[in-house]
Amino acid sequence: MTSAGAPAHPHRVSGFTRARQDFRAWRRTRPFWAGLLVLLAAAPIIYFPYFNLSLGALSVAMSTTAGAGSLVIGLTLIVLGGLLWFQPIIRFFAGCVAVFLGVLSLPISNFGGFFVGTLLAATGGLLALAWGPVNGGPAPIPDGAEGPSAVVGRAGGEGE
């Protein structure tokens, strides 16, 4: 049996597969979905106060005096979403502020982007609060460990 037709590295992955695996590993070390929802919450909160709808000759303008407040809330949510991705250590602060801004956008930004922005910000903020880093696993017990479990293990379950 020869290996002339076999590839030199049978388990080599393509560039796309490797990039996808690297992205998956990166995503699992931070509150990715929380950051994504907080980023998405900014879109309706920023968009709807500046929304203009044209129906033929009829123009409906949703511009309100709260446009500046909506812009500040939306930009802050964008910054918080990016911080959740790239600085996961501040997840508690970013989650609390995202929930607060989502609720604050209700009276300021056309019912929080017609409730869509509020729901996305609140869900993303709560996901950020609930997320925790994954531990590497339980620490191994050294051979010379003493304690109740070590005594039971050596004595066959009967103690000393």
C-alpha positions in Angstrom: 0.0 0.0 0.0 1.5 3.4 -1.0 0.6 6.9 0.0 1.4 8.5 -3.3 -2.1 9.8 -3.8 -2.6 10.8 -0.2 -2.3 14.5 0.8 0.7 15.4 2.9 -1.5 17.0 5.6 -4.9 15.2 5.6 -6.2 17.4 8.5 -5.3 20.8 7.1 -8.2 23.1 7.1 -9.0 25.7 4.5 -8.6 29.5 5.2 -12.4 30.0 5.6 -12.7 27.1 8.0 -9.7 28.3 10.0 -11.1 31.8 10.2 -14.5 30.5 11.3 -12.9 28.4 14.0 -10.8 31.4 15.2 -13.9 33.6 15.2 -15.8 30.9 17.2 -13.0 30.7 19.8 -12.9 34.6 20.0 -16.7 34.8 20.4 -16.8 32.3 23.2 -14.4 34.4 25.4 -16.6 37.4 25.6 -20.3 38.4 25.8 -20.7 38.4 22.0 -24.5 38.2 21.7 -25.0 40.8 24.4 -22.7 43.2 22.4 -24.5 42.4 19.2 -28.0 43.1 20.6 -26.8 46.4 22.2 -25.3 47.5 18.9 -28.5 46.6 17.1 -30.6 48.5 19.7 -28.9 51.7 18.6 -30.3 51.5 15.1 -34.0 52.1 15.7 -33.3 54.5 18.5 -31.2 56.7 16.2 -33.2 56.2 13.0 -36.8 56.8 13.9 -36.5 60.4 15.3 -35.0 61.4 11.9 -37.4 59.3 9.8 -39.2 60.8 6.8 -41.8 58.8 5.0 -43.1 59.8 1.6 -46.4 58.5 0.3 -46.8 60.0 -3.1 -47.2 63.8 -2.5 -47.7 63.3 1.2 -44.6 63.6 3.4 -44.7 62.3 7.0 -41.8 63.6 9.1 -41.1 61.9 12.5 -38.5 64.6 13.4 -38.9 65.5 17.1 -37.2 67.8 19.5 -35.7 64.7 21.1 -33.5 64.0 18.1 -30.3 65.1 20.0 -31.2 62.9 23.0 -31.8 59.9 20.7 -28.5 60.5 19.0 -26.6 60.5 22.3 -28.4 57.4 23.5 -27.8 55.6 20.2 -24.1 56.5 20.0 -23.6 55.5 23.7 -25.2 52.1 22.9 -22.8 51.7 20.0 -19.8 52.4 22.2 -21.2 50.0 24.9 -21.7 47.2 22.3 -18.1 47.6 21.1 -16.8 47.6 24.7 -18.7 44.4 25.4 -16.9 42.8 22.5 -13.4 44.2 23.1 -13.3 44.8 26.9 -15.4 42.0 28.4 -14.1 42.8 31.9 -16.5 45.8 32.1 -19.5 43.7 31.2 -21.3 44.5 34.5 -21.0 48.3 34.0 -21.9 48.1 30.3 -24.9 45.8 31.0 -26.3 48.2 33.6 -25.9 51.2 31.4 -27.4 49.5 28.4 -30.5 48.5 30.4 -30.8 52.0 31.8 -30.4 53.7 28.3 -32.9 51.3 26.8 -35.5 52.2 29.4 -34.5 55.9 29.2 -35.1 55.8 25.4 -38.8 55.2 26.0 -39.8 58.8 26.8 -36.9 60.3 24.8 -36.9 58.5 21.4 -40.4 57.7 20.2 -41.1 54.9 22.6 -37.5 53.6 22.4 -37.6 53.1 18.6 -41.2 51.8 18.8 -40.1 49.4 21.6 -37.7 47.6 19.3 -34.6 49.5 20.6 -35.7 49.2 24.2 -36.2 45.5 24.0 -32.9 44.9 22.2 -31.0 47.1 24.7 -32.6 45.6 27.7 -32.0 42.0 26.4 -28.4 42.7 25.5 -27.8 44.4 28.8 -29.2 41.6 30.8 -27.2 39.1 28.7 -24.1 41.1 29.6 -25.0 41.0 33.3 -25.6 37.2 33.1 -22.4 36.3 31.1 -19.4 35.0 33.0 -16.0 33.9 31.7 -15.5 30.1 31.4 -13.1 28.6 33.8 -10.5 26.2 32.5 -11.9 23.3 34.4 -11.5 21.9 37.9 -8.0 22.1 39.3 -6.2 18.8 39.7 -5.7 17.5 43.2 -2.0 16.9 44.0 -1.0 13.4 45.0 0.0 14.4 48.5 -3.3 16.1 49.3 -4.7 15.7 52.7 -8.3 16.1 53.8 -11.5 14.2 54.3 -11.7 13.0 50.7 -8.1 11.9 50.6 -8.4 9.9 53.8 -11.6 8.2 52.6 -10.0 7.4 49.2 -6.9 5.7 50.8 -8.7 3.8 53.4 -11.2 2.3 51.1 -14.2 4.3 52.4 -13.8 3.2 56.0 -11.7 6.2 57.4 -8.6 5.8 59.5 
